[in-house]
Amino acid sequence: MTGIVVRELQATDEQRMLALREEVADGGQVRFATRHHVPYLQAVRSLHPDSTCVVAQTPEGRVVGAAWVRFGRWIRSGADADYGLLHSLAVHPDFRRRGIARAMTDWRLDLVDRRRAELGREVTAVATIQRGNTASLANARRWATWIGGELTVRPVPMRRVRPRARAGWQVRPATEDDLDVIAGRLAQRYQDFAMAPAAGRTWLSGWLVQRVATVVGLNTYLVVTDRSGRLLAGLGVVDEPRLSDLRVVAMPPAMKVAARSLGLVRSGGIMRNLPAVLAWHRPDSLAAANHLWQSARWSYRRHGTALVTTTDVRDPITAMTAAPGWLPSTSITLAIRTNRELDDGGLLAVPH
């Protein structure tokens, strides 16, 4: 790492960092690079304001590494807690195996430690690692107190045919009047999780009005109701392709054939994924929940190539999507650094 300086990102670094992101594909079973349609830093600051980026710079001023840490609140074993999510680590191939990734990781962990000292309470460091990303896994083993879990990341193609209408069920966007019920249902869903997103009424209200510059309506929460107006199930959709999309750099051959035939990957290797998040349904309303899911796949067919779910392989919510196991997918594991005892048997979900 001779001559390489690791420091916080400055506004003047944006173009150099974007050039790096276009050159460096995410590691793992499926490797991809991100294409941005709006100013990248503006998007990050709008959607995740409590974020900090570290860069690695050569003596000539070239940015050859970058990584982010994002702070927020989530649920740890039924209680509110703080986290620092380490993500988007990238090092230019010509500068790997020089300790740059390690230095940027240590820089971010130090930031987590400082946040813990400021708050006077535990701040859990967490990272997600895609299957096959051996370098990131080796890096995590150095600092994590626990590595485990398996969360499937599955893109489900949009529907080409409108789902059949079901008597008595109505699918519509949620309103402010629905948020108390939605927040309560999500709290019930996540109460037994070891780790899960915190999605109370106030957070949901803010999430629904998030914007990046002139791009509004990014997040929508859909619900299905019965004849009496009772909420039966809910699902959040993030219209991410309005901000960025993915260019596939490498994918296992069999997965690539399946992805192209299903329309998950378009010409030029482009994937336009919409994350589907914060799903729940009443115990007696699985059929209505599946109808909501199919309706979302139809409603967003012109917005992107797929709705993408990220779920613990043990999570019963997978029955809501009823996605066939042969659909192309990858998986992630979690790396955690915590001073608190971790419930190894609890379900896992990543923070949003």
C-alpha positions in Angstrom: 0.0 0.0 0.0 3.0 2.3 -0.5 1.9 5.8 -1.3 -1.9 4.9 -1.2 -3.9 7.3 1.0 -7.2 6.2 2.6 -9.5 9.1 3.4 -13.1 10.2 3.4 -14.7 11.0 0.1 -14.9 14.6 -1.0 -17.3 16.1 -3.5 -14.6 16.6 -6.0 -14.0 12.8 -6.1 -17.4 11.9 -7.5 -16.4 11.5 -11.2 -13.3 9.5 -10.3 -15.2 7.2 -8.0 -17.9 6.7 -10.7 -15.1 5.7 -13.2 -13.9 3.2 -10.6 -17.4 1.7 -10.2 -17.8 1.3 -13.9 -14.5 -0.5 -14.1 -15.0 -2.8 -11.1 -17.7 -5.5 -11.1 -19.2 -6.8 -7.8 -17.6 -10.0 -6.8 -19.4 -13.3 -6.4 -21.4 -15.8 -8.4 -23.0 -13.1 -10.4 -20.7 -10.2 -11.2 -22.2 -6.9 -12.3 -21.4 -3.2 -12.6 -23.8 -0.3 -11.8 -25.0 2.3 -14.3 -26.3 5.5 -12.8 -29.1 7.6 -14.3 -29.0 10.4 -11.7 -26.0 11.9 -9.8 -24.7 9.1 -7.6 -23.8 11.1 -4.5 -27.0 13.0 -4.6 -29.0 9.8 -4.7 -27.0 8.3 -1.7 -27.4 11.5 0.3 -31.1 11.7 -0.4 -32.0 8.0 0.3 -29.4 7.3 3.1 -28.2 10.6 4.5 -26.3 9.0 7.4 -23.7 7.4 5.1 -20.0 7.9 4.7 -17.7 6.8 1.9 -13.9 6.1 2.1 -11.7 6.2 -0.9 -8.1 5.0 -1.6 -6.1 7.4 -3.7 -2.7 7.0 -5.5 0.0 9.7 -5.3 -1.1 10.7 -8.8 -4.6 11.4 -7.5 -6.3 8.4 -9.1 -9.1 6.8 -7.0 -8.4 3.0 -7.0 -10.7 2.0 -4.1 -14.0 3.0 -2.5 -16.3 1.7 0.2 -19.4 2.9 2.1 -20.8 2.6 5.6 -24.4 3.4 6.3 -25.9 3.9 9.7 -29.4 3.2 10.8 -31.8 1.4 13.1 -33.0 -2.1 12.9 -34.5 -4.8 15.1 -32.2 -7.2 17.1 -34.2 -10.1 18.7 -37.3 -7.9 19.2 -35.6 -4.7 20.4 -34.6 -1.5 18.5 -30.8 -1.4 17.9 -28.2 0.5 15.8 -26.2 -0.8 12.9 -23.4 0.3 10.6 -23.8 -1.5 7.2 -20.5 -1.9 5.4 -21.2 -2.1 1.7 -20.1 -1.4 -1.9 -16.4 -2.2 -1.4 -14.5 -1.9 -4.7 -10.8 -2.0 -5.5 -9.4 -1.7 -9.0 -8.0 -5.0 -10.2 -4.5 -3.5 -10.8 -4.3 -2.6 -7.2 -5.6 -5.7 -5.4 -3.6 -7.7 -2.9 -2.0 -4.6 -1.6 -4.0 -4.3 1.6 -6.4 -1.6 0.3 -9.6 -3.5 1.0 -8.4 -4.2 4.5 -7.4 -0.6 5.1 -10.8 0.7 3.9 -12.6 -1.9 6.1 -10.6 -0.9 9.1 -11.4 2.8 8.4 -15.1 2.0 8.4 -15.0 -0.2 11.5 -13.2 2.7 13.3 -16.2 4.9 12.3 -18.6 2.3 13.7 -16.6 2.4 17.0 -16.7 6.1 17.1 -20.5 6.1 16.6 -20.8 3.5 19.4 -18.8 5.9 21.7 -20.9 8.9 20.8 -24.2 7.0 21.4 -23.0 5.1 24.5 -24.6 1.9 23.2 -24.0 -1.0 20.9 -23.7 -0.4 17.2 -23.5 -3.6 15.2 -21.2 -3.7 12.2 -22.8 -5.8 9.4 -21.9 -6.7 5.9 -23.6 -8.8 3.2 -21.4 -11.2 1.1 -22.6 -12.7 -2.1 -22.0 -16.4 -2.7 -18.7 -16.9 -4.4 -17.1 -13.7 -3.2 -14.1 -15.4 -1.5 -12.1 -12.2 -1.1 -14.9 -10.4 0.8 -15.5 -13.5 2.9 -11.8 -13.7 3.8 -11.8 -10.0 4.7 -14.9 -10.5 6.9 -13.4 -13.4 8.8 -10.8 -11.0 10.1 -13.2 -8.7 11.9 -16.6 -10.4 12.3 -17.7 -12.2 15.4 -20.3 -14.2 13.5 -20.7 -15.2 9.9 -23.7 -17.2 8.8 -27.2 -17.4 7.5 -28.3 -17.9 3.9 -30.6 -15.3 2.2 -31.7 -16.1 -1.3 -31.7 -13.2 -3.8 -34.2 -14.1 -6.5 -35.3 -12.0 -9.5 -38.8 -13.0 -10.6 -39.7 -11.8 -14.1 -42.6 -9.5 -14.7 -45.9 -11.0 -15.8 -46.9 -10.8 -19.5 -50.5 -11.6 -18.8 -52.8 -9.7 -16.3 -53.7 -11.9 -13.3 -57.3 -12.9 -13.1 -59.4 -10.6 -11.0 -60.6 -12.1 -7.7 -64.0 -11.3 -6.4 -63.8 -9.2 -3.2 -60.1 -8.4 -3.3 -58.8 -5.0 -4.2 -55.1 -4.2 -4.8 -54.2 -0.5 -4.3 -51.4 1.7 -3.0 -51.4 2.2 0.8 -52.4 5.6 2.2 -51.3 7.3 5.4 -54.5 5.9 7.1 -53.1 2.4 6.5 -49.7 2.9 8.0 -50.6 2.0 11.6 -51.9 -1.3 10.5 -49.0 -2.0 8.2 -46.4 -1.1 10.9 -48.2 -3.3 13.4 -48.3 -6.3 11.0 -44.6 -5.8 10.2 -43.8 -5.7 13.9 -45.6 -9.0 14.4 -43.8 -10.5 11.4 -40.4 -9.6 12.6 -40.8 -10.2 16.3 -39.0 -13.5 16.3 -36.3 -12.5 13.9 -32.7 -12.3 15.1 -32.2 -9.3 12.8 -34.8 -7.4 10.8 -35.6 -4.0 9.4 -37.2 -1.4 11.7 -40.3 -0.2 9.8 -42.5 1.8 12.2 -45.2 4.2 11.1 -43.0 7.3 11.1 -40.3 5.5 9.0 -42.9 4.2 6.5 -44.4 7.6 6.1 -40.9 9.1 5.3 -40.0 6.2 3.0 -43.1 6.7 0.9 -42.1 10.3 0.1 -38.4 9.8 -0.6 -37.1 11.5 -3.7 -33.9 12.2 -5.5 -33.8 15.6 -7.1 -36.9 15.6 -9.5 -37.4 11.8 -9.3 -40.4 11.3 -7.1 -42.6 8.3 -6.4 -39.6 5.9 -6.0 -41.2 3.8 -3.2 -44.7 2.4 -3.2 -46.4 0.2 -0.7 -49.2 -2.0 -2.1 -51.9 -3.6 -0.1 -54.8 -6.0 -0.9 -58.1 -5.6 0.9 -61.3 -7.6 1.3 -64.8 -6.3 0.7 -64.9 -4.7 4.1 -61.6 -2.8 3.5 -59.6 -4.9 5.9 -55.9 -5.1 4.9 -55.0 -8.7 4.1 -51.4 -8.4 2.9 -48.8 -5.8 2.0 -45.7 -5.4 -0.2 -43.2 -2.5 -0.8 -41.7 -1.9 -4.2 -38.7 0.3 -4.9 -38.6 1.7 -8.5 -34.8 1.4 -8.5 -34.3 1.4 -12.3 -35.2 5.1 -12.3 -32.0 5.7 -10.5 -29.7 2.9 -11.7 -29.5 -0.5 -13.4 -27.0 -3.3 -13.5 -24.8 -4.5 -16.3 -24.0 -8.2 -16.0 -20.2 -8.8 -16.4 -20.2 -12.6 -15.5 -22.8 -15.2 -14.8 -22.7 -19.0 -14.7 -23.5 -20.2 -18.2 -26.7 -22.2 -17.3 -28.0 -19.2 -15.3 -27.2 -16.8 -18.2 -29.3 -19.0 -20.6 -32.2 -19.1 -18.2 -32.0 -15.4 -17.4 -32.1 -14.4 -21.1 -34.9 -16.7 -22.0 -37.0 -15.4 -19.1 -36.3 -11.7 -20.0 -34.3 -11.1 -16.7 -31.3 -9.9 -18.7 -31.8 -7.6 -21.7 -29.6 -6.7 -24.6 -26.2 -5.6 -23.5 -26.5 -7.6 -20.3 -28.7 -5.1 -18.6 -30.8 -6.0 -15.6 -33.5 -3.5 -14.3 -34.5 -4.9 -11.0 -37.1 -3.5 -8.6 -36.6 -4.7 -5.0 -39.7 -6.1 -3.3 -39.5 -5.4 0.4 -41.4 -5.5 3.7 -43.9 -8.2 2.7 -46.4 -9.5 5.2 -49.8 -11.2 5.1 -52.5 -12.3 7.6 -52.2 -15.9 8.6 -55.5 -16.7 6.9 -54.8 -14.7 3.7 -52.0 -16.4 1.8 -54.0 -16.6 -1.4 -54.7 -12.9 -1.2 -51.0 -12.3 -0.6 -50.1 -14.3 -3.7 -52.7 -12.3 -5.7 -51.0 -9.1 -4.5 -47.6 -10.4 -5.6 -48.9 -11.4 -9.1 -50.6 -8.0 -9.4 -47.3 -6.2 -8.6 -45.5 -8.3 -11.3 -48.1 -7.1 -13.8 -48.3 -3.5 -12.7 -44.5 -2.9 -12.8 -43.9 -4.7 -16.1 -42.9 -1.5 -17.9 -40.7 -0.3 -15.1 -38.1 -3.1 -15.2 -37.2 -6.7 -15.9 -37.9 -8.3 -12.5 -39.1 -7.9 -8.9 -36.3 -9.1 -6.6 -36.8 -10.6 -3.2 -34.1 -11.2 -0.6 -35.3 -13.7 2.0 -33.9 -16.1 4.6 -34.3 -19.6 3.1 -36.3 -20.5 6.2 -38.7 -17.6 6.0 -42.3 -18.7 5.5 -43.0 -15.4 3.5 -41.5 -17.2 0.5 -44.9 -18.9 0.1 -46.4 -15.5 -0.8 -44.3 -15.3 -4.0 -44.5 -19.0 -4.7 -41.4 -18.5 -7.0 -40.3 -21.8 -8.6 -36.9 -23.0 -7.4 -35.5 -23.3 -10.9 -35.5 -19.5 -11.4 -32.0 -18.1 -11.5 -30.8 -16.9 -8.1 -27.8 -16.2 -5.9 -27.5 -15.9 -2.2 -25.8 -13.8 0.5 -24.5 -14.5 3.9 -24.2 -12.0 6.8 -21.0 -11.0 8.6 -21.7 -9.5 12.0 -19.5 -7.8 14.7 -21.4 -7.4 18.0 -20.8 -7.5 21.7 -24.2 -8.9 22.3 -25.2 -12.5 22.2 -26.6 -13.5 18.8 -29.6 -15.8 18.4 -28.1 -18.3 15.9 -31.5 -19.9 15.3 -33.4 -16.7 14.5 -34.5 -15.7 11.0 -32.5 -13.0 9.3 -33.4 -10.0 7.1 -31.2 -7.2 5.9 -31.8 -3.5 6.8 -33.3 -1.3 4.1 
